[in-house]
Amino acid sequence: MSGGVDSSVAALLLQRQGHDLVGAYMKNWINEDNIIGDCPWQQDIVDARAVCEKLGIEFRVVNLMAEYRERVVTYLLDGYARGLTPNPDIMCNREIKFGVFRAYAEAEGFSALATGHYARRVADGRARPLGAPSDVDGAPSGRVLPQFSLLEGLDKNKDQSYFLALLSQAQLRFARFPIGDLAKPALRRLAREAGLPTADKKDSQGICFIGEVKMQDFLRTYVPDAPGPIRRAHDDRELGRHRGLHLYTLGQRRGIGVPSNTDHEAYVVVGKRAADNALLVAFDHPDAPGLFQSEVRVHSLSWTGAPLAGAQTLEGRVRYRDPRVALEFIPEGGGTALIKFREPQRGLASGQILAFYDGERLLGGGVYQ
């Protein structure tokens, strides 16, 4: 329980279904380094505890700070230092919520882990012998385990399936998403009717379990500035200076630090050149060099079910809140694949996640090279 309304209603619904519940707050970050921004972990604990008291269920605070720093913060900082654009929310779900925290829940004797994600978990009617590629939970061989699919949340404005793109079948089997069939207005109405203290609490928009902290402020605390030239991509003319390539991402328009021209055309980041530490920009046109891509490669492929073995036409979500787009998936071995988009896609940053779908069903994801 994060202290927000979504996980509060998830607990409410499970209780009404007759489940024996314990509410748990993952204590991942307390802003020991005084980063600029709002890290409301103390208030979140107060709010989560208040909801549990209202529901009459046990409340725990589970300290995962060391694991979070090791598995999420280190991944984040290392990626940005290498010029990538990591996704800490997706990594938090795989490594912390449904990784370390799931292991804690199993060790404590719980049969499932529920969260407030807007996604739906459904039995897909198939069974897979244990030991098949999608199962990594180490149960005795020979057992046949039920298989589950993960669907987008019913409320398409709140759907969070993208953030679950790197979950395995074993993780999905242990997961529950009680609010996946609800629209946000209906969820808040349920919270108010039940008198939950979080019914009107504002949604968090910050980094996963850190809070309302700007990414640039977070990075400046840990990654030293490494100034270099800002160059126009088509003629290599220097337009200004940047503070470090890690502070910019492909497709970025605001905060570059170079003015638009007299026709009010804005510059956009189209590349990073490690050889001379140059940030490459161009006017934000469809023909800007490097801004749109028809083909990309992805690595570190992960599947919620059986891996895709051959080339096929799928849909993909190139980033959160973008619509699904048609693509050709061509596996190349070694956990990599070539992706050919039907329509060119804008600003695909190395290190970000491409999520694969078959209609509403999430198949898995991979990382842009």
C-alpha positions, 0 to 999 in steps of 0.5 A: 500500500503506497498511501494513495487511493488506488492501493487503498481501494484495492485493499477495500475490494479484496476485503469485501471479497472475503480475503484475509489481508495485511497491508504493507508499505514498501519503505524504499526511499527517505531522501537522505541526500536532501534532493530538491523536491517532495519525498512524502514517505512519512505522510504516505505511511501515515495515510496507508496506516489510516486506511488499514485502521479504517478497514480493520486490517494489520499494517506493516512497514517493510524496509527495502531501502538497501535493495531499492538503491542496489536494484533501481537507483544504481540501474538508473544512475548507471544508465544515465551516466552512459547516455541512456534513458532508463525507466525506474518505474518498470524496473521497480515493478520487476525487481522490487514490488514483484521481486524482493517484496514478492519474495518477502510475501512468500516467505511470510506465508502469503499466497498473493501480492495485490497492488493498485495497478490499472491492469487485469490478470486473467486465466488464459485457459492454458497450462504449461509444464513447469520448467518451460521458459516462462517459469522461473519460480523453482517449484518441483519439476513435473507440476503443471501450473496455471497460466495467466495473461495480463490485459490493459486496465479497463480505464484506458486513460489510467491503464498501467500495463506498460509499467508491467512489461518486464514481469515474468509468468511466475511474477504474474501468477503471484500478482493480483490487480483488484482495480483493473476493471474500474474507471478512476471516477468510480474508484474515487466514489467507492473510496468516498462511500467507504470513508477511506482517508485517501479518497481525495488524495492527489495522485503521485506523478513522481519517480516510483516510490521516491515522490515529486522529484524532478529527474534532473534534480535527482541526477544532479545529486549523483552524476557530475556535470560533464559540459559539452557543445550543443551542435546542429545536426545537419551542419555541426554548427555549435549553438551553445553549451550543455551541462551533461548529456545525461540531463537530456533525452531524445525528442526533448524540446524544453530546457535545451538552452538554445533559442528558436529561430525567427520563425519560432521553430523550436529545436529538439534533441535528435542525438548524443555523440559520445566522441566529443560529448556533443548534444545534437539538435535540429528543428522539430520537423518530421525530417529532422535527422535521427528524430523518427525511426522506422527500425530499432533493435531491442535487447533484454527481451522479457515475456509474461508468457511463452517467448515469441519464437518467430517473426510476426506482426504485433502491436507495441507501445513505444512509451507510456501513454502512447497508443499501440502501433503496428510493428513487425517483430523479428527475433535475432537470438540472444534476447534481441530482436529487430523491430520494423514499425509500420509508421515511423516513431518519434524520439525512441531513446536508448534504454527506454522500454518497448512493450509488446501487445496482442490487442489488449494482452500484454506479451512482454517488452524489450529495451531499446538499444 
